[in-house]
Amino acid sequence: MKTEQMQAIITAALEDVKVQNLTVLDVRDKTTIADLMLVGSGTSNRHLQALVDRVDEAMSGAGIEPLGREGSPGSDWVLIDYGDVIVHVMLPETRAFYDLEQLWSGASPSQAEASDAARQGPSG
């Protein structure tokens, strides 16, 4: 199955159970481990599990099983690896802490962070 087809199935599944702040990261030019990463938030551990369960059902229905999974019921971050597409669902605090969007975009720090660093000066 093509990457874009997997993305469509996963996106629809996540939206079915009200994923929050879904972001699709195209990482083809940054790594060979995947083409796309979908990052979404859930409101609670129970919501994260519902998101994971719905993705599992949708992808299994399309004849695709995950290559791997990290995280378990009660986790604040679950990763599902479908080869060309990796799904991350997290609690908002965890997502903010790890900031995968910035990590994988290669973006420079925001103006506020740069300004704070300049005011603090070098540490040492």
Secondary structure, 3 states (H helix, E strand, C coil): CCHHHHHHHHHHHHHHCCCEEEEEEECCCCCCCCCEEEEEECCCHHHHHHHHHHHHHHHHHCCCCCCEEECCCCCCEEEEECCCEEEEEECHHHHHHHCHHHHHHCCCCCHHHHHHHHHHCCCC
